[in-house]
Amino acid sequence: MAGLRLIVGLGNPGAEHLRSRHNAGFWFIDSLAMRLGAGFTAEGKLFGAVAQATIDGQPVRLLKPTTFMNLSGKSITAALRFWKIEPEEMLVAHDDLDLAPGVARLKFDGGHGGQNGLRDTLRLLGHGRFHRLRIGIGHPGPGRQELVVPWVLGRPSGSDEALILDAIGDALDVLPLAVAGDFNEAMKRLHTSK
């Protein structure tokens, strides 16, 4: 399978969303940029902030949509078109209610699982054939649907935040394998790291 040429982190712009669970994808991409010494610059025609970096000799582009989460697909599809990158060569990092804090999982293809950034991306692409990094943020509890929005938009506890950051660190450690196209090994290491 082809390696990765575009890595996207999903989140909401604005200081008030900075530390929210919903911005776990931004936490990931910011941590990656920091690790690689890459800086983001605003790119109006791509509706996002972009950076360029090299991971184990492979050039990759980083993207943070500056639209709100539910319009992330607008930025993602603009970037894919502009850089002539296939969806299969993209990894989208996002928060995931179905995984506990401290857990990160790689997957390819599938639905949006209620994640609005993925929902918009799937709608605009017409398919889900791209890689995802699911970053666990936990769930407010079964049958507590009315609590989901405040939970997702709220800040995690200090201990949950530390767990989320640990999971991001684990994902960053296996990312060079994914960039090189060795997704099976990346998954094996990430999924057995806890």
DOMAR-242105 format. One line per 2 residues: number of its first residue (from 1); their letters; for each residue x, y, z of N, C-alpha, C. Coordinates in steps of 0.1 Angstrom, whole numbers, plus 5000, padded with zeros to 4 digits. Layout:
<nodes>
NUM> A> X,Y,Z,X,Y,Z,X,Y,Z | ... .
</nodes>
This chain:
<nodes>
1> MA> 5008,4988,5000,5000,5000,5000,5009,5012,5000 | 5004,5023,4993,5012,5035,4992,5013,5041,5006 .
3> GL> 5024,5049,5008,5026,5056,5021,5017,5068,5022 | 5020,5076,5032,5013,5088,5035,5020,5100,5029 .
5> RL> 5012,5109,5023,5017,5122,5018,5010,5134,5025 | 4999,5131,5031,4991,5142,5038,4986,5137,5051 .
7> IV> 4989,5145,5062,4984,5142,5075,4976,5153,5080 | 4963,5150,5083,4954,5161,5087,4950,5159,5102 .
9> GL> 4949,5170,5109,4944,5169,5123,4931,5177,5123 | 4921,5171,5129,4908,5177,5130,4906,5184,5143 .
11> GN> 4899,5196,5143,4896,5203,5155,4888,5216,5151 | 4884,5223,5161,4877,5236,5159,4887,5247,5161 .
13> PG> 4886,5258,5153,4895,5269,5155,4891,5278,5167 | 4900,5286,5172,4896,5295,5183,4901,5291,5197 .
15> AE> 4905,5300,5205,4911,5298,5218,4902,5290,5227 | 4889,5293,5226,4879,5286,5235,4878,5271,5232 .
17> HL> 4883,5266,5221,4882,5252,5218,4896,5245,5220 | 4906,5253,5222,4920,5248,5222,4921,5235,5230 .
19> RS> 4916,5234,5242,4918,5223,5251,4907,5213,5252 | 4897,5215,5243,4885,5206,5243,4889,5192,5237 .
21> RH> 4881,5182,5242,4883,5168,5237,4882,5167,5222 | 4873,5175,5216,4870,5175,5202,4883,5179,5194 .
23> NA> 4892,5186,5200,4904,5190,5193,4916,5181,5195 | 4913,5168,5198,4924,5159,5200,4932,5157,5186 .
25> GF> 4925,5159,5175,4932,5158,5162,4942,5169,5161 | 4938,5181,5165,4948,5193,5165,4959,5190,5175 .
27> WF> 4956,5184,5186,4967,5181,5196,4978,5172,5189 | 4972,5162,5182,4981,5153,5175,4990,5160,5164 .
29> ID> 4984,5168,5156,4991,5174,5145,5001,5185,5150 | 4997,5192,5161,5006,5202,5167,5018,5195,5173 .
31> SL> 5015,5183,5180,5026,5176,5186,5036,5171,5175 | 5030,5166,5164,5038,5161,5153,5047,5173,5147 .
33> AM> 5040,5184,5145,5048,5195,5139,5059,5199,5148 | 5056,5199,5162,5067,5203,5171,5078,5193,5171 .
35> RL> 5075,5180,5170,5085,5170,5169,5094,5171,5157 | 5088,5176,5146,5095,5177,5133,5101,5191,5131 .
37> GA> 5098,5200,5140,5103,5214,5138,5096,5221,5127 | 5084,5218,5124,5076,5224,5113,5067,5234,5118 .
39> GF> 5065,5245,5111,5056,5256,5115,5045,5257,5105 | 5033,5260,5111,5021,5262,5102,5020,5276,5097 .
41> TA> 5015,5277,5085,5011,5290,5079,4997,5289,5073 | 4990,5300,5075,4976,5301,5070,4976,5300,5054 .
43> EG> 4967,5292,5049,4966,5291,5034,4951,5292,5031 | 4947,5305,5027,4933,5308,5025,4926,5299,5015 .
45> KL> 4933,5296,5004,4926,5288,4993,4924,5273,4998 | 4931,5269,5008,4929,5255,5013,4921,5255,5026 .
47> FG> 4916,5267,5030,4908,5268,5043,4914,5262,5055 | 4927,5264,5056,4935,5257,5067,4948,5263,5069 .
49> AV> 4955,5258,5079,4969,5261,5081,4977,5249,5077 | 4988,5251,5070,4996,5240,5064,5011,5241,5068 .
51> AQ> 5017,5229,5068,5031,5229,5071,5037,5218,5062 | 5050,5218,5060,5057,5208,5052,5068,5202,5061 .
53> AT> 5069,5189,5060,5079,5183,5068,5084,5170,5061 | 5095,5164,5067,5100,5152,5062,5100,5142,5073 .
55> ID> 5095,5130,5071,5095,5119,5081,5103,5107,5075 | 5114,5104,5080,5123,5094,5075,5125,5095,5060 .
57> GQ> 5128,5107,5056,5131,5109,5042,5119,5111,5033 | 5107,5109,5038,5095,5111,5030,5089,5124,5032 .
59> PV> 5087,5132,5021,5081,5145,5023,5066,5143,5026 | 5061,5150,5036,5047,5150,5040,5042,5164,5042 .
61> RL> 5029,5166,5039,5022,5179,5042,5013,5177,5054 | 5013,5187,5062,5004,5187,5074,4993,5197,5072 .
63> LK> 4981,5194,5076,4970,5203,5074,4961,5204,5087 | 4958,5216,5091,4948,5219,5101,4937,5227,5095 .
65> PT> 4925,5221,5092,4914,5229,5087,4911,5241,5096 | 4909,5252,5091,4905,5264,5100,4890,5267,5098 .
67> TF> 4883,5258,5091,4868,5258,5091,4864,5252,5105 | 4851,5253,5108,4847,5245,5120,4846,5230,5116 .
69> MN> 4846,5222,5127,4847,5208,5125,4838,5202,5114 | 4825,5207,5115,4815,5201,5105,4817,5205,5091 .
71> LS> 4827,5214,5088,4830,5217,5074,4845,5213,5071 | 4851,5204,5078,4864,5200,5076,4867,5195,5062 .
73> GK> 4857,5188,5056,4859,5182,5043,4862,5192,5032 | 4857,5205,5034,4860,5215,5025,4875,5218,5024 .
75> SI> 4881,5218,5035,4896,5221,5035,4903,5208,5030 | 4899,5196,5035,4906,5184,5031,4905,5182,5016 .
77> TA> 4893,5183,5010,4892,5180,4996,4899,5191,4988 | 4900,5203,4992,4907,5214,4985,4922,5210,4985 .
79> AL> 4927,5206,4997,4941,5202,4998,4945,5190,4989 | 4936,5180,4989,4939,5168,4981,4940,5172,4966 .
81> RF> 4930,5181,4962,4930,5185,4948,4943,5193,4945 | 4945,5203,4953,4956,5213,4951,4970,5205,4950 .
83> WK> 4972,5196,4959,4985,5189,4960,4985,5176,4952 | 4974,5173,4945,4972,5161,4937,4976,5148,4945 .
85> IE> 4970,5147,4957,4972,5136,4966,4959,5127,4966 | 4961,5114,4965,4950,5105,4965,4945,5104,4980 .
87> PE> 4932,5102,4982,4927,5100,4996,4934,5089,5003 | 4937,5078,4996,4944,5066,5002,4958,5070,5007 .
89> EM> 4963,5082,5003,4977,5086,5008,4975,5096,5020 | 4963,5096,5026,4960,5106,5036,4957,5099,5049 .
91> LV> 4962,5105,5060,4958,5101,5074,4950,5113,5080 | 4939,5110,5086,4931,5120,5093,4931,5116,5108 .
93> AH> 4936,5125,5116,4936,5123,5131,4924,5130,5137 | 4916,5122,5145,4904,5128,5151,4901,5122,5164 .
95> DD> 4893,5129,5172,4888,5124,5185,4878,5113,5183 | 4877,5103,5192,4868,5092,5191,4861,5088,5204 .
97> LD> 4848,5090,5204,4840,5087,5217,4841,5072,5221 | 4843,5063,5211,4842,5049,5213,4854,5043,5219 .
99> LA> 4865,5051,5220,4877,5046,5226,4880,5054,5239 | 4886,5047,5249,4889,5053,5262,4901,5062,5260 .
101> PG> 4902,5073,5269,4914,5081,5269,4926,5072,5271 | 4937,5075,5264,4949,5066,5265,4950,5056,5254 .
103> VA> 4939,5055,5246,4939,5045,5235,4939,5053,5221 | 4947,5049,5212,4947,5054,5199,4948,5042,5189 .
105> RL> 4940,5043,5178,4939,5032,5169,4940,5037,5155 | 4947,5030,5146,4948,5033,5132,4937,5024,5125 .
107> KF> 4931,5030,5115,4922,5021,5106,4921,5028,5093 | 4917,5019,5083,4915,5024,5069,4901,5021,5065 .
109> DG> 4895,5031,5059,4881,5030,5054,4871,5029,5065 | 4858,5030,5061,4847,5028,5071,4839,5041,5071 .
111> GH> 4829,5041,5080,4820,5052,5082,4826,5063,5090 | 4817,5073,5094,4822,5084,5102,4820,5083,5117 .
113> GG> 4812,5072,5121,4810,5070,5135,4804,5082,5143 | 4797,5091,5136,4792,5102,5143,4801,5114,5144 .
115> QN> 4814,5113,5139,4823,5124,5140,4821,5133,5128 | 4817,5146,5131,4812,5155,5121,4823,5159,5111 .
117> GL> 4835,5159,5115,4846,5162,5105,4847,5151,5095 | 4847,5139,5100,4847,5127,5091,4834,5127,5082 .
119> RD> 4823,5130,5088,4810,5130,5081,4811,5139,5069 | 4816,5151,5071,4817,5161,5060,4827,5156,5049 .
121> TL> 4838,5150,5054,4848,5145,5044,4843,5134,5036 | 4836,5125,5042,4830,5113,5035,4820,5118,5025 .
123> RL> 4812,5128,5029,4801,5134,5020,4808,5140,5008 | 4818,5147,5009,4825,5154,4998,4833,5145,4989 .
125> LG> 4839,5135,4996,4847,5125,4988,4839,5115,4981 | 4827,5112,4987,4819,5101,4982,4823,5087,4987 .
127> HG> 4833,5086,4995,4837,5074,5000,4846,5076,5013 | 4850,5065,5020,4858,5067,5032,4872,5060,5031 .
129> RF> 4877,5059,5018,4889,5051,5016,4901,5060,5019 | 4903,5063,5032,4915,5070,5037,4918,5065,5051 .
131> HR> 4930,5067,5055,4935,5063,5068,4930,5072,5079 | 4927,5066,5091,4923,5074,5102,4932,5071,5114 .
133> LR> 4934,5081,5122,4940,5078,5136,4929,5082,5146 | 4923,5072,5152,4912,5075,5162,4919,5077,5176 .
135> IG> 4916,5088,5181,4922,5092,5194,4911,5092,5205 | 4912,5082,5214,4901,5080,5224,4899,5092,5233 .
137> IG> 4887,5096,5235,4884,5107,5244,4873,5102,5255 | 4869,5089,5254,4859,5084,5263,4845,5089,5260 .
139> HP> 4836,5084,5267,4821,5087,5265,4815,5090,5278 | 4805,5100,5278,4799,5103,5291,4790,5092,5297 .
141> GP> 4788,5082,5289,4780,5070,5295,4769,5066,5286 | 4765,5053,5287,4755,5048,5278,4741,5054,5281 .
143> GR> 4734,5057,5270,4721,5063,5272,4721,5077,5276 | 4733,5083,5275,4735,5097,5279,4737,5106,5267 .
145> QE> 4730,5104,5257,4732,5111,5244,4732,5126,5245 | 4723,5131,5255,4722,5146,5256,4735,5151,5262 .
147> LV> 4744,5143,5268,4756,5148,5274,4768,5147,5264 | 4766,5141,5252,4777,5139,5243,4783,5152,5238 .
149> VP> 4774,5162,5234,4780,5175,5228,4787,5182,5239 | 4782,5184,5251,4790,5191,5261,4803,5184,5265 .
151> WV> 4802,5170,5264,4814,5162,5267,4825,5164,5257 | 4821,5163,5244,4830,5165,5233,4836,5179,5233 .
153> LG> 4828,5189,5235,4833,5203,5235,4839,5207,5248 | 4838,5199,5258,4844,5202,5271,4858,5198,5273 .
155> RP> 4865,5203,5283,4879,5199,5286,4879,5186,5294 | 4889,5178,5290,4890,5166,5298,4896,5169,5312 .
157> SG> 4895,5160,5321,4901,5161,5334,4916,5161,5332 | 4924,5165,5342,4939,5164,5341,4944,5150,5338 .
159> SD> 4938,5140,5345,4943,5127,5342,4939,5122,5329 | 4927,5125,5324,4923,5121,5310,4931,5128,5300 .
161> EA> 4934,5141,5302,4943,5148,5293,4956,5142,5292 | 4962,5138,5303,4975,5131,5303,4974,5118,5295 .
163> LI> 4963,5110,5297,4962,5098,5289,4961,5100,5274 | 4953,5111,5271,4951,5114,5256,4965,5117,5251 .
165> LD> 4973,5125,5258,4986,5129,5253,4995,5117,5252 | 4994,5108,5261,5002,5095,5261,4999,5088,5248 .
167> AI> 4986,5087,5245,4982,5079,5233,4987,5086,5220 | 4987,5100,5221,4992,5107,5209,5007,5104,5208 .
169> GD> 5014,5104,5219,5028,5100,5218,5031,5087,5212 | 5022,5077,5216,5024,5063,5211,5021,5063,5196 .
171> AL> 5011,5071,5191,5008,5072,5177,5020,5079,5169 | 5026,5089,5175,5037,5096,5169,5049,5086,5167 .
173> DV> 5050,5077,5177,5062,5068,5176,5060,5058,5164 | 5048,5055,5161,5046,5045,5150,5044,5052,5136 .
175> LP> 5042,5065,5137,5039,5072,5124,5049,5070,5113 | 5062,5070,5115,5071,5068,5104,5068,5055,5097 .
177> LA> 5064,5044,5103,5060,5032,5097,5048,5034,5087 | 5038,5041,5092,5026,5044,5084,5030,5053,5072 .
179> VA> 5039,5063,5074,5043,5072,5063,5050,5063,5052 | 5058,5053,5057,5065,5045,5047,5056,5035,5040 .
181> GD> 5043,5034,5045,5034,5024,5039,5033,5011,5046 | 5040,5010,5058,5039,4997,5065,5028,4998,5076 .
183> FN> 5016,4999,5072,5005,5001,5081,5003,4989,5090 | 5005,4977,5085,5003,4966,5094,5012,4966,5106 .
185> EA> 5025,4969,5104,5034,4970,5115,5031,4982,5124 | 5027,4993,5118,5023,5005,5126,5011,5001,5135 .
187> MK> 5001,4994,5130,4989,4990,5137,4993,4981,5148 | 5001,4971,5145,5005,4960,5154,5012,4967,5166 .
189> RL> 5021,4976,5164,5028,4982,5175,5019,4992,5183 | 5011,4999,5176,5002,5009,5183,4991,5002,5191 .
191> HT> 4985,4991,5185,4974,4984,5192,4979,4975,5203 | 4992,4972,5204,4996,4964,5215,5005,4972,5224 .
193> SK> 5005,4986,5223,5014,4994,5231,5009,4995,5246 | 4996,4992,5248,4991,4993,5262,4988,4979,5267 .
</nodes>
